[in-house]
């Protein structure tokens, strides 16, 4: 495997958007060696995913104060520094910090985040649902940055 796209979320409200992006990308033609996985609140198991690949794109919901449905590219180092919030028990930023503290190998990494509104319910808000395709495009662009040119 050359790269992994990891859609993170929970089945509730807008927080499911990372899972929706993973589902949409799974149905597309991707570069050779690229796998897509959906992870429901992965916590520490995210470390195993990250160690299994030389490059990864994480797609997750975010609350930063931006307009709902905004698709943001977040430098991994900025996750902890800017105190961006996630609804997951162990946030992506905390998981990455823990990996470094434990001396675990991290891949080349990009983070695509979608600004959310609802954290409850069974459906995405209209703003976040409209962001699925732009988030897919951002994840594919991030993959292009990570994968060596053939």
N, C-alpha and C positions, 0 to 999 in steps of 0.2 A: 504494500500500500504506500502510495506517495503522499496522500493527504486525506484528511478526514474533516467532514463538515458535521458539527455537533449542534443540533437544534435542541435547546434546553427550554423546559417549561413545566407547567402543571396543567391539568385539564380544566382549570377554572378561569373564566373570563379572558381578558386580554393576555394573561400570563401564558396562555397556550400558544401564543404566536410563534415562538421558536419551534414548537412541534409542527405547526402548520407549514412553516418554511421548509423544515426537513422533509415533510411529506411531499410538498410540491417539487423540491429538488430531486427527490428520489425518482420521480417520474420523468426527469429530463435526461438527455444525453450529456454525460459529464466526461471530462478528460479521463483517459486511462489511469487507473490506479487511485481514483478518488472514490471514497465511500461516504455515505451519508447515514447518520444515526440520529434517532430521536431519544432524548433522555428526560424522563419525568423526575424532576428535582434530584439530580444525581448525587449531590453532596460529594463525599470523598471518592466515589467511583469515577468521577470526572478525571481524577489523576490517572487511573488505568487507561482511559481513552487517550489522554494526552501522551502518555508514555509509549503508546502503541504505534505512533506515527511520527514521521519527521516534520509534518506541517499540519496545522489545524485552523479551521475557522469556526469560532463559536458564535451562534446566533441565539440571542436571549432578549427577554423583555427588560425594560429599564424604566426607572422613574428619575428623571433628572430635572424636570421643570420645563422641558422642551414641549412643543406642540404635540398633542396626541397623534400618533401615526408617523412621527418623524423617524426616519431611518438614519442612524448615527454610526459612524466608524469611530470606535473608541480604542486608543492605544492601550494595550493590556496594562502597562504601568500606571495609567491614569485611573484605572478602576478603583484602586484603593485610595490613591491620593485625593481624588475628587469626592469620595464618599457617596458615590452613586448608589442608589438602593435597588435591591432586587427583593422579590417576595420569597425567595428560597431560603431554607434554613441556613445552609452554608453557601454564601454567595460565591460567585465565580471569582471575585477579587480575593476573598479569603482563601479559597481553594488554591489559587495560584501562589499566594503568599506562603501558604503551608507547604506547597511543593518545593519552593525555594528553600524554606527553613529546613526541610527534611533532606535536602540535597537531591531531590528527584529531578530527572531530566525533563525539561519542557521543550516542546517543539517550536519551530517558527510559528508564530501565532498572530491571528487577526481576530478582532471582535466586532461583530455587527449587532447593534442593539436597536430595538424598536420601542419608542416611547409609548407607554400604556396609560389607560384610564381605569378600566374595570378590573378588579381582582376577584370578583365573584360572578356566579352565573355560569351558564353553559355555552355561551356564544361570545364571539369577539365583538367589540364595539365597531361601528362602521368605519371609523378612522383607522383603527388597527387592522381590520380586515383589508382595507385598501392598501395597506403598507406591505402585504405579503409579497407581491410581485417585485416592488422596489427593493425589498430586503433580499429576495432571491438574487436579483441583479447585483446588489452590493456584495453578497457572499461569493458570487462567481467572479466579480472583479478582484476580491481579496484572494481568491484561489489563484487567479492569474498573477498576482504579485508574488505568491509563495512558490509556485511551481516553476522549475527551470524551463526555459524555452527549448522546444524540440528542434 
